[in-house]
Amino acid sequence: METRFYEVARIDGDYAYLKRTDKTEDELFIVARALLPEAIDEGTKLKYEWLQYEIID
């Protein structure tokens, strides 16, 4: 499974818009907030690996 890195670009209700930081992509990735750690906020950096998101520094 590929490891991916994201930054929370925007939070809109029950959804978060993620920007990929390990690859150049113009589109934001929309994810239900229920799938993300509770402590996220705009600007939070995330690692996605093995179908889970984890907050990183």
N, CA, C and O atoms as a printed pandas DataFrame, in Angstrom:
     atom_number atom_name residue_name chain_id  residue_number  x_coord  y_coord  z_coord
0              1         N          MET        A               1    0.847   -1.184    0.000
1              2        CA          MET        A               1    0.000    0.000    0.000
2              3         C          MET        A               1    0.888    1.241    0.000
3              4         O          MET        A               1    1.854    1.327    0.758
4              5         N          GLU        A               2    0.556    2.170   -0.835
5              6        CA          GLU        A               2    1.325    3.413   -0.966
6              7         C          GLU        A               2    1.021    4.368    0.194
7              8         O          GLU        A               2   -0.134    4.543    0.583
8              9         N          THR        A               3    2.059    4.969    0.729
9             10        CA          THR        A               3    1.903    5.992    1.762
10            11         C          THR        A               3    1.728    7.337    1.079
11            12         O          THR        A               3    2.465    7.669    0.150
12            13         N          ARG        A               4    0.755    8.108    1.537
13            14        CA          ARG        A               4    0.486    9.427    0.964
14            15         C          ARG        A               4    0.478   10.461    2.084
15            16         O          ARG        A               4    0.147   10.153    3.229
16            17         N          PHE        A               5    0.848   11.694    1.734
17            18        CA          PHE        A               5    0.877   12.782    2.700
18            19         C          PHE        A               5   -0.040   13.901    2.231
19            20         O          PHE        A               5   -0.063   14.256    1.052
20            21         N          TYR        A               6   -0.797   14.451    3.177
21            22        CA          TYR        A               6   -1.782   15.492    2.877
22            23         C          TYR        A               6   -1.684   16.613    3.906
23            24         O          TYR        A               6   -1.111   16.459    4.984
24            25         N          GLU        A               7   -2.272   17.753    3.525
25            26        CA          GLU        A               7   -2.491   18.859    4.456
26            27         C          GLU        A               7   -3.962   19.230    4.349
27            28         O          GLU        A               7   -4.511   19.286    3.249
28            29         N          VAL        A               8   -4.604   19.484    5.485
29            30        CA          VAL        A               8   -6.012   19.880    5.474
30            31         C          VAL        A               8   -6.089   21.315    4.952
31            32         O          VAL        A               8   -5.641   22.252    5.613
32            33         N          ALA        A               9   -6.653   21.471    3.777
33            34        CA          ALA        A               9   -6.750   22.784    3.145
34            35         C          ALA        A               9   -7.982   23.555    3.633
35            36         O          ALA        A               9   -7.951   24.776    3.788
36            37         N          ARG        A              10   -9.074   22.803    3.873
37            38        CA          ARG        A              10  -10.327   23.465    4.267
38            39         C          ARG        A              10  -11.236   22.449    4.937
39            40         O          ARG        A              10  -11.233   21.269    4.588
40            41         N          ILE        A              11  -12.006   22.915    5.893
41            42        CA          ILE        A              11  -13.019   22.083    6.539
42            43         C          ILE        A              11  -14.370   22.725    6.257
43            44         O          ILE        A              11  -14.568   23.925    6.448
44            45         N          ASP        A              12  -15.296   21.884    5.795
45            46        CA          ASP        A              12  -16.627   22.364    5.438
46            47         C          ASP        A              12  -17.655   21.379    5.998
47            48         O          ASP        A              12  -17.991   20.383    5.358
48            49         N          GLY        A              13  -18.139   21.672    7.185
49            50        CA          GLY        A              13  -19.130   20.796    7.812
50            51         C          GLY        A              13  -18.565   19.425    8.115
51            52         O          GLY        A              13  -17.598   19.292    8.864
52            53         N          ASP        A              14  -19.173   18.404    7.529
53            54        CA          ASP        A              14  -18.760   17.021    7.773
54            55         C          ASP        A              14  -17.649   16.551    6.845
55            56         O          ASP        A              14  -17.289   15.373    6.856
56            57         N          TYR        A              15  -17.110   17.448    6.052
57            58        CA          TYR        A              15  -16.080   17.070    5.078
58            59         C          TYR        A              15  -14.826   17.918    5.225
59            60         O          TYR        A              15  -14.883   19.077    5.636
60            61         N          ALA        A              16  -13.698   17.318    4.883
61            62        CA          ALA        A              16  -12.426   18.034    4.869
62            63         C          ALA        A              16  -11.857   17.926    3.458
63            64         O          ALA        A              16  -11.975   16.890    2.805
64            65         N          TYR        A              17  -11.251   18.990    3.009
65            66        CA          TYR        A              17  -10.617   19.036    1.691
66            67         C          TYR        A              17   -9.112   18.936    1.910
67            68         O          TYR        A              17   -8.514   19.796    2.556
68            69         N          LEU        A              18   -8.509   17.892    1.375
69            70        CA          LEU        A              18   -7.096   17.626    1.589
70            71         C          LEU        A              18   -6.295   17.943    0.336
71            72         O          LEU        A              18   -6.728   17.673   -0.785
72            73         N          LYS        A              19   -5.111   18.524    0.550
73            74        CA          LYS        A              19   -4.177   18.808   -0.543
74            75         C          LYS        A              19   -3.002   17.861   -0.388
75            76         O          LYS        A              19   -2.403   17.769    0.684
76            77         N          ARG        A              20   -2.681   17.171   -1.445
77            78        CA          ARG        A              20   -1.563   16.228   -1.399
78            79         C          ARG        A              20   -0.251   17.001   -1.357
79            80         O          ARG        A              20   -0.059   17.937   -2.133
80            81         N          THR        A              21    0.649   16.621   -0.460
81            82        CA          THR        A              21    1.902   17.360   -0.307
82            83         C          THR        A              21    3.115   16.584   -0.810
83            84         O          THR        A              21    4.197   17.154   -0.950
84            85         N          ASP        A              22    2.950   15.299   -1.080
85            86        CA          ASP        A              22    4.074   14.506   -1.572
86            87         C          ASP        A              22    4.102   14.404   -3.093
87            88         O          ASP        A              22    5.031   13.828   -3.660
88            89         N          LYS        A              23    3.097   14.954   -3.750
89            90        CA          LYS        A              23    2.976   14.943   -5.204
90            91         C          LYS        A              23    2.288   16.228   -5.627
91            92         O          LYS        A              23    1.462   16.761   -4.886
92            93         N          THR        A              24    2.609   16.719   -6.776
93            94        CA          THR        A              24    1.967   17.934   -7.261
94            95         C          THR        A              24    0.618   17.585   -7.883
95            96         O          THR        A              24    0.553   16.936   -8.927
96            97         N          GLU        A              25   -0.443   18.019   -7.237
97            98        CA          GLU        A              25   -1.805   17.841   -7.737
98            99         C          GLU        A              25   -2.579   19.124   -7.485
99           100         O          GLU        A              25   -2.490   19.709   -6.406
100          101         N          ASP        A              26   -3.328   19.556   -8.473
101          102        CA          ASP        A              26   -4.094   20.783   -8.336
102          103         C          ASP        A              26   -5.432   20.571   -7.627
103          104         O          ASP        A              26   -5.944   21.482   -6.975
104          105         N          GLU        A              27   -5.995   19.370   -7.754
105          106        CA          GLU        A              27   -7.306   19.112   -7.182
106          107         C          GLU        A              27   -7.207   18.755   -5.705
107          108         O          GLU        A              27   -6.244   18.128   -5.262
108          109         N          LEU        A              28   -8.222   19.167   -4.955
109          110        CA          LEU        A              28   -8.314   18.801   -3.549
110          111         C          LEU        A              28   -9.085   17.494   -3.439
111          112         O          LEU        A              28   -9.972   17.217   -4.246
112          113         N          PHE        A              29   -8.745   16.703   -2.444
113          114        CA          PHE        A              29   -9.346   15.400   -2.192
114          115         C          PHE        A              29  -10.350   15.574   -1.061
115          116         O          PHE        A              29   -9.984   16.057    0.011
116          117         N          ILE        A              30  -11.597   15.194   -1.271
117          118        CA          ILE        A              30  -12.644   15.371   -0.268
118          119         C          ILE        A              30  -12.773   14.087    0.549
119          120         O          ILE        A              30  -12.886   12.993   -0.005
120          121         N          VAL        A              31  -12.755   14.237    1.885
121          122        CA          VAL        A              31  -12.856   13.096    2.796
122          123         C          VAL        A              31  -13.862   13.418    3.892
123          124         O          VAL        A              31  -13.888   14.536    4.407
124          125         N          ALA        A              32  -14.682   12.449    4.244
125          126        CA          ALA        A              32  -15.606   12.620    5.373
126          127         C          ALA        A              32  -14.790   12.766    6.652
127          128         O          ALA        A              32  -13.852   12.003    6.880
128          129         N          ARG        A              33  -15.137   13.727    7.476
129          130        CA          ARG        A              33  -14.384   13.977    8.715
130          131         C          ARG        A              33  -14.437   12.783    9.663
131          132         O          ARG        A              33  -13.558   12.636   10.512
132          133         N          ALA        A              34  -15.438   11.940    9.534
133          134        CA          ALA        A              34  -15.542   10.754   10.385
134          135         C          ALA        A              34  -14.380    9.790   10.142
135          136         O          ALA        A              34  -14.074    8.972   11.009
136          137         N          LEU        A              35  -13.734    9.872    8.990
137          138        CA          LEU        A              35  -12.602    9.002    8.667
138          139         C          LEU        A              35  -11.263    9.575    9.119
139          140         O          LEU        A              35  -10.235    8.902    9.040
140          141         N          LEU        A              36  -11.278   10.813    9.590
141          142        CA          LEU        A              36  -10.042   11.504    9.982
142          143         C          LEU        A              36   -9.937   11.592   11.505
143          144         O          LEU        A              36  -10.943   11.464   12.202
144          145         N          PRO        A              37   -8.727   11.809   12.026
145          146        CA          PRO        A              37   -8.588   12.010   13.474
146          147         C          PRO        A              37   -9.418   13.215   13.935
147          148         O          PRO        A              37   -9.547   14.193   13.199
148          149         N          GLU        A              38   -9.971   13.151   15.124
149          150        CA          GLU        A              38  -10.837   14.224   15.637
150          151         C          GLU        A              38  -10.129   15.564   15.779
151          152         O          GLU        A              38  -10.765   16.609   15.648
152          153         N          ALA        A              39   -8.842   15.554   16.040
153          154        CA          ALA        A              39   -8.099   16.777   16.361
154          155         C          ALA        A              39   -7.658   17.573   15.134
155          156         O          ALA        A              39   -6.829   18.474   15.266
156          157         N          ILE        A              40   -8.183   17.272   13.948
157          158        CA          ILE        A              40   -7.723   18.007   12.770
158          159         C          ILE        A              40   -8.263   19.433   12.757
159          160         O          ILE        A              40   -9.303   19.738   13.342
160          161         N          ASP        A              41   -7.521   20.291   12.071
161          162        CA          ASP        A              41   -7.912   21.670   11.828
162          163         C          ASP        A              41   -7.262   22.055   10.503
163          164         O          ASP        A              41   -6.421   21.318    9.988
164          165         N          GLU        A              42   -7.638   23.184    9.959
165          166        CA          GLU        A              42   -7.005   23.621    8.717
166          167         C          GLU        A              42   -5.506   23.777    8.948
167          168         O          GLU        A              42   -5.078   24.391    9.926
168          169         N          GLY        A              43   -4.717   23.217    8.040
169          170        CA          GLY        A              43   -3.272   23.264    8.165
170          171         C          GLY        A              43   -2.668   22.015    8.788
171          172         O          GLY        A              43   -1.449   21.845    8.767
172          173         N          THR        A              44   -3.503   21.133    9.344
173          174        CA          THR        A              44   -2.999   19.892    9.932
174          175         C          THR        A              44   -2.399   19.013    8.847
175          176         O          THR        A              44   -2.968   18.873    7.765
176          177         N          LYS        A              45   -1.243   18.419    9.143
177          178        CA          LYS        A              45   -0.577   17.519    8.204
178          179         C          LYS        A              45   -0.935   16.082    8.563
179          180         O          LYS        A              45   -0.940   15.698    9.733
180          181         N          LEU        A              46   -1.236   15.294    7.522
181          182        CA          LEU        A              46   -1.686   13.923    7.714
182          183         C          LEU        A              46   -0.866   12.944    6.895
183          184         O          LEU        A              46   -0.348   13.277    5.830
184          185         N          LYS        A              47   -0.760   11.738    7.411
185          186        CA          LYS        A              47   -0.169   10.632    6.657
186          187         C          LYS        A              47   -1.271    9.598    6.469
187          188         O          LYS        A              47   -1.975    9.257    7.420
188          189         N          TYR        A              48   -1.423    9.095    5.238
189          190        CA          TYR        A              48   -2.410    8.072    4.936
190          191         C          TYR        A              48   -1.667    6.788    4.586
191          192         O          TYR        A              48   -0.913    6.736    3.614
192          193         N          GLU        A              49   -1.893    5.754    5.393
193          194        CA          GLU        A              49   -1.212    4.488    5.189
194          195         C          GLU        A              49   -2.093    3.374    5.742
195          196         O          GLU        A              49   -2.658    3.508    6.828
196          197         N          TRP        A              50   -2.209    2.290    5.009
197          198        CA          TRP        A              50   -3.003    1.134    5.423
198          199         C          TRP        A              50   -4.432    1.524    5.790
199          200         O          TRP        A              50   -4.976    1.080    6.801
200          201         N          LEU        A              51   -5.026    2.367    4.941
201          202        CA          LEU        A              51   -6.425    2.792    5.072
202          203         C          LEU        A              51   -6.723    3.611    6.325
203          204         O          LEU        A              51   -7.871    3.672    6.765
204          205         N          GLN        A              52   -5.691    4.246    6.907
205          206        CA          GLN        A              52   -5.879    5.095    8.082
206          207         C          GLN        A              52   -5.142    6.406    7.909
207          208         O          GLN        A              52   -4.083    6.465    7.284
208          209         N          TYR        A              53   -5.726    7.472    8.480
209          210        CA          TYR        A              53   -5.086    8.784    8.505
210          211         C          TYR        A              53   -4.496    9.000    9.880
211          212         O          TYR        A              53   -5.102    8.657   10.895
212          213         N          GLU        A              54   -3.293    9.581    9.901
213          214        CA          GLU        A              54   -2.588    9.851   11.155
214          215         C          GLU        A              54   -2.022   11.265   11.111
215          216         O          GLU        A              54   -1.451   11.670   10.097
216          217         N          ILE        A              55   -2.171   12.019   12.192
217          218        CA          ILE        A              55   -1.596   13.375   12.274
218          219         C          ILE        A              55   -0.091   13.268   12.433
219          220         O          ILE        A              55    0.408   12.498   13.254
220          221         N          ILE        A              56    0.624   14.050   11.638
221          222        CA          ILE        A              56    2.090   14.094   11.739
222          223         C          ILE        A              56    2.532   15.527   11.973
223          224         O          ILE        A              56    1.746   16.458   11.798
224          225         N          ASP        A              57    3.779   15.709   12.365
225          226        CA          ASP        A              57    4.335   17.058   12.593
226          227         C          ASP        A              57    4.913   17.617   11.326
227          228         O          ASP        A              57    5.423   18.737   11.321
